[in-house]
Amino acid sequence: MGLTRKGKGTKWMRVVDGNGVPLGFHLDSANRAEVRLAQQTLDTINVARPRGRPKRRPQKLVADRGYDSNAFRQALRRRGMQMCIPPKRRPTNWKARRGRPVVARKADYRLRYTVERSFAWLGNFRRLLIRWERLIETYRSFFAVAVMVLCLRRVTQGSG
């Protein structure tokens, strides 16, 4: 069986803080590469502060191998963000390029579990697991409600 008219599904892209609280998200078609959607996801970050402009840039980004791209690394450097992205596994006959080797610190990459844990929290919302809605706007609204519920749960757990 081939693809349906709706495509392969929906890809969830999220940015979370160190506690797993969502800072921003982006939904798109599942047939697009994650590294291409990462810039759009980072643009959704908008954290209000007591005074001044909202914060739009995290200090450090921890991502998996799917985000290993020279263009994405340069974009993060232009934004002034530190990154922890392990290099892709390359074949043994692949010639390395000149320049500084890419090193991902294990201590930083251990924080990756918070992202995976937050995706597991979203898996508790049955309405999101199977996309019944035809329009992406409707599905995005349900996703936003689920993210708000997660934020409220994290805030009430932290204060109690």
Secondary structure, 3 states (H helix, E strand, C coil): CCCECCECCEEEEEEECCCCCEEEEEEEECCCCHHHHHHHHHCCCCECCCCCCCECCCCEEECCHHHCCHHHHHHHHHHCCEEECCCCCCCCCCCCCCCCCCCCCHHHHHHHHHHHHHHHHHCCCHHHHCCCCCCHHHHHHHHHHHHHHHHHHHHHHHHC
